[in-house]
Amino acid sequence: MTIIAAADGSALKNPGPTGWAWAIDESTWRAGGFKHGTNNIGELYAVLDLLKSTAHLDEPLHILADSRYVIDSMTKWIHGWKRKDWKKADGSPVLNVELIQEIDALMQGRKVTFEWVRGHSGHDMNEFVDEKARAAATAFRDGYSPDEGPGLSANLREDIQVPAADIPATSAPITNEGALHAEIPEWDLFSFTIESASIAEPVSTQKGTSLLYPDLADTTESHTAYRIHGMNVVDHHINVPLDHANPRGQQISLFVREVNDGELPDLTKPALVFMQGGPGGRGVRPGDYRGGWVGQALKKYRVFILDQRGTGLSTRLDEGTLSAFGSPVQAAAYLKHFRADSIVRDAEIVRERLNGGNKWSSLGQSYGGFINTTYLSLAPQALNAVYYTGGLPGLTSIDEIYTRTYLATAKRNEVYFNRFKQDEPVLRDLVQYLSTHEEFLPNGERLSVGRLRMLGMMLGGDSGFDQLHYLFEGAFSTINGQKRLNKQFLDNVYRQVSMGDSPLYALMHETIYAGVLESLKGIPTAWGAWRLLDKVGSEIPAGFASSPEPRDLSTPIYLTGEHIYPWLFEEDYALRPLKEIAEILAMDTDWTPLYDKSVLASNEVPGAAAVYFEDMFVPTELSLETGALANIRTWVTNEYQHDGLRMDGAKIFERLEFLATE
C-alpha cells in the first residue's frame, strides 16, 4: 500500500513571509510557515513535516512536488554533498543543510519516492497545496495565524491508501534509494552497470510520467543511462520555459547528453558544457567519445553536450513545426525566443538541475563562442572558465561584420584558385552553363548560379579545399554529344547547399547580429549580406557581383561564404514555406541586446580563445578586440581554419586550458 501526497512551499517576494503545505487529500493536510524565508525553505519544510507526520506508518510514501530543487537535492546532489562533507563541488557550503539532513535522516529505512509535477498546470493536488502554502505565507505577512489544517486523519489506512497495484507499471519515479531497478546499485540517481562494453548498453530509464494524471504525459521528462566505448552516458530530456520571462508558461523540451569516463561515473569531477556552432546546429555526435576534444576534456571533466533549443532532439524548429502557427507574425514572435540569451538561460537550468548548481566551464565552437560571450554578460558567476574556438564575436553592427567577412572570403577564394588554377575556368564554365541551361538538383530544385556559389562555404575549413576540387573536377559529362552536368556532381552540390537538415541556420542567421548591443537597438538587419552587394566594386570586392560575367576575365568570380540572401527562401524548398517569417525577422527592430560591454570589461572569469588568422566566418580583428575587452587570452594561429576543433580538437583544447590557467 502506498501513500501518495503532494507538498509545496511559497515565499512572498522570495525571500519574505513563507508558507508550506502538504496534502494527501482535501480532508488530510497540514500547513504552516514563518515570518521570513525562501521558496526553497518552504518546499523543504513541507516535505519534512510530511515525513514527520507519517513517520509512525510503515507504508511507502510517494511525494508529488513541483520543486526540482527538493527532488534533485534529496535524490541526486545529496550523494556528492555527503562525500564532500556537505560542501558543493566549488567548496561552498550546501544551503539549507540542516533541513536537508533532517529530511535525509527521516528517509532512512523507509521507501520514499518523489515525482515531479508541473506547477500551475491544473494538477489538483499540486494546486491544492500551493493554495494552502500561499495562504499560510499571506497570514504571516498580514500578522494573523494561518489555517494549519486537520493534519493526519485517524482513518488514514481505510480511506486514502492507494494499492501499489494501482500505480502504472510503466512508471519509474525518482527514488531516494537511487535505484530505478532493484538490481542496480543505489549510489546515485542514474545507475550504471560496470561491465565494459564496446557498443551501447541501455541500463535504466526514468520518466516523469504522472502517476495520477496520465494525460500529462506530454510534459514528462526522461533520463536514460547507458555505457558506450567504456564511457558512461546519460541522455537527459528536460523541460524549459519557451520564454524565460514567463517560467510557468509554455514549456519546450531540451536534450542534454552527459558523458563521464571510468568504470563508474565520477560525480566529483568539474563540469564542462559544450556550446555548438550554428545557429541551428545540434550538439556533436562523435563516433567515439575517447577521441578528439571530448576525449581530452573527459580526463578532467564531466561533459554536457546540449542540443540547443530548436535543434537535434530538443523541440525542433523547421517548416513542419512552424506551420502550426496561425500566421507568420506569430511564428516570428516564437522564433525570437531562440537566440543566445535564451540558450544561456537554458544552460543555467541545466547547471542547476544536472550539476547541483555548481559552477562549470564552457567551450564554444564558432557560434557557441557567441553564446559564451552572452553567458559572460548575463551570468559570469556561473562559470569557472570559458574557452573559444573560432568564436569571439565582433561587438559591432551587422554591416561592419559582413563587410569584413566578404573581404576574408575573397582572400580564401584567391588562395583556393591559386592552388587549383585549373578550377577557375571550370567555375566560369559552370556559371556560363547555368545562365543558359536548366539543371535540377535531386529533390527537383533548379540549380542557379547563386546556389552554385554557395559552395564557397567549403573554403572555410581545413579539408574543404580538397573536397571542393574533387567536386569541380567531375562537374561535366557529355551525353549524346551534348555537355551536361554530371548527376553525381548535382547530388554532391545538393548535399552541400541544401538547408533541409538545418533550416534554423538560414532563418536565424542574421538575427545573431541583430541589436546585440544597447547602442544597436532599433536597427533591423534588413538582409545585411544582400544589401552590401550594392557596394560591390567599392567596399565589397568585385568578385561578389550578383550577376557575374563569366567571359570577362578581368574580373574574378568569387564563391560566397556565410551569407544568407532573400532569394534563397524561394529557391530552397525547405525554406520556401518560411519566406514570410524570414522577411519579418529581417525587418524587426525590437531585439534584446546579447552583450554587455561594461560587464565584459570587468570580466574575471579565466578564458582563452583560439583565433584563426584566416577565419572567413568570424573576423579576426574583431575577435581580438572582443578578447582584449573581456580579458580573454587569445592564441592567434594560421595552423588551423574555422574547423580546427574538429580537425585537432585534443591539442587545441589542451592548449586553451593551459592559456586560461597560465
Residue, then its C-alpha position, 0 to 999 in steps of 0.5 A: m500500500t502506498i501513500i501518495a501526497a503532494a507538498d509545496g512551499s511559497a515565499l512572498k517576494n522570495p525571500g519574505p513571509t513563507g508558507w508550506a503545505w502538504a496534502i494527501d487529500e482535501s480532508t488530510w493536510r497540514a500547513g504552516g510557515f514563518k515570518h521570513g524565508t525562501n521558496n526553497i525553505g518552504e518546499l523543504y519544510a513541507v516535505l519534512d513535516l510530511l515525513k514527520s507526520t507519517a513517520h509512525l506508518d510503515e507504508p511507502l510514501h510517494i511525494l508529488a512536488d513541483s520543486r526540482y530543487v527538493i527532488d534533485s537535492m534529496t535524490k541526486w546532489i545529496h550523494g556528492w554533498k555527503r562525500k564532500d562533507w556537505k560542501k558543493a563541488d566549488g567548496s561552498p557550503v550546501l544551503n539549507v543543510e540542516l533541513i536537508q539532513e533532517i529530511d535525509a535522516l527521516m528517509q532512512g529505512r523507509k521507501v520514499t519516492f518523489e515525482w515531479v509535477r508541473g506547477h500551475s498546470g491544473h494538477d489538483m493536488n499540486e494546486f491544492v497545496d500551493e493554495k494552502a502554502r500561499a495562504a499560510a505565507t499571506a497570514f504571516r505577512d498580514g500578522y494573523s495565524p494561518d489555517e494549519g489544517p486537520g493534519l493526519s486523519a485517524n482513518l488514514r489506512e481505510d480511506i486514502q491508501v492507494p494499492a501499489a497495484d494501482i500505480p502504472a507499471t510503466s512508471a519509474p519515479i525518482t527514488n531516494e534509494g537511487a535505484l530505478h531497478a532493484e538490481i542496480p546499485e543505489w549510489d546515485l540517481f542514474s545507475f550504471t552497470i560496470e561491465s565494459a562494453s564496446i557498443a551501447e548498453p541501455v541500463s535504466t530509464q526514468k520518466g516523469t510520467s504522472l502517476l495520477y494524471p496520465d494525460l500529462a504525459d506530454t510534459t514528462e521528462s526522461h533520463t536514460a543511462y547507458r555505457i558506450h566505448g567504456m564511457n558512461v552516458v546519460d541522455h537527459h530530456i528536460n523541460v524549459p520555459l519557451d520564454h524565460a520571462n514567463p517560467r510557468g508558461q509554455q514549456i519546450s523540451l531540451f536534450v542534454r547528453e552527459v558523458n563521464d569516463g571510468e568504470l563508474p561515473d565520477l560525480t566529483k569531477p568539474a563540469l564542462v558544457f559544450m556550446q555548438g556552432g550554428p545557429g541551428g546546429r545540434g550538439v556533436r555526435p562523435g563516433d567515439y567519445r575517447g577521441g578528439w576534444v571530448g576525449q581530452a576534456l573527459k580526463k578532467y571533466r564531466v561533459f554536457i553536450l546540449d542540443q540547443r533549443g530548436t535543434g537535434l532532439s530538443t523541440r525542433l524548429d523547421e517548416g513542419t513545426l512552424s506551420a502550426f502557427g496561425s500566421p507568420v507574425q506569430a511564428a516570428a514572435y516564437l522564433k525570437h525566443f531562440r537566440a543566445d540569451s535564451i540558450v544561456r538561460d537554458a544552460e543555467i537550468v541545466r547547471e542547476r538541475l544536472n550539476g547541483g548548481n555548481k559552477w562549470s566551464s564552457l567551450g564554444q565552437s564558432y557560434g557557441g563562442f557567441i553564446n559564451t560571450t552572452y553567458l559572460s554578460l548575463a551570468p559570469q558567476a556561473l562559470n569557472a572558465v570559458y574557452y573559444t574556438g573560432g568564436l569571439p564575436g565582433l561587438t559591432s553592427i551587422d554591416e561592419i561584420y559582413t563587410r569584413t567577412y566578404l573581404a576574408t572570403a575573397k582572400r580564401n577564394e584567391v588562395y583556393f584558385n591559386r592552388f587549383k588554377q585549373d578550377e577557375p575556368v571550370l567555375r566560369d564554365l559552370v556559371q556560363y552553363l547555368s545562365t543558359h541551361e536548366e539543371f535540377l538538383p535531386n529533390g527537383e530544385r533548379l540549380s542557379v548560379g547563386r546556389l552554385r556559389m554557395l559552395g564557397m562555404m567549403l573554403g572555410g575549413d581545413s579539408g574543404f579545399d580538397q573536397l571542393h576540387y574533387l567536386f569541380e573536377g567531375a562537374f561535366s559529362t557529355i551525353n549524346g554529344q551534348k555537355r551536361l552536368n554530371k548527376q553525381f556532381l548535382d547530388n554532391v552540390y545538393r548535399q552541400v547547399s541544401m538547408g533541409d537538415s538545418p533550416l534554423y541556420a538560414l532563418m536565424h542567421e542574421t538575427i545573431y547580429a541583430g541589436v546585440l548591443e544597447s547602442l544597436k537597438g532599433i536597427p533591423t538587419a534588413w538582409g545585411a549580406w544582400r544589401l552590401l552587394d550594392k557596394v560591390g566594386s567599392e567596399i565589397p570586392a568585385g568578385f561578389a557581383s550578383s550577376p557575374e560575367p563569366r567571359d570577362l576575365s578581368t574580373p574574378i568570380y568569387l564563391t560566397g561564404e556565410h551569407i544568407y540572401p532573400w532569394l534563397f527562401e524561394e529557391d530552397y524548398a525547405l525554406r520556401p514555406l518560411k519566406e514570410i517569417a524570414e522577411i519579418l525577422a529581417m525587418d524587426t527592430d525590437w531585439t534584446p541586446l546579447y552583450d554587455k560591454s561594461v560587464l565584459a570589461s570587468n570580466e574575471v572569469p579565466g578564458a582563452a580563445a583560439v583565433y584563426f588568422e584566416d577565419m572567413f566566418v568570424p573576423t579576426e580583428l574583431s575577435l581580438e578586440t572582443g578578447a582584449l575587452a573581456n580579458i580573454r587570452t587569445w592564441v592567434t594561429n594560421e595552423y588551423q581554419h574555422d574547423g580546427l576543433r574538429m580537425d585537432g580538437a585534443k591539442i587545441f583544447e589542451r592548449l586553451e586550458f593551459l592559456a586560461t590557467e597560465 
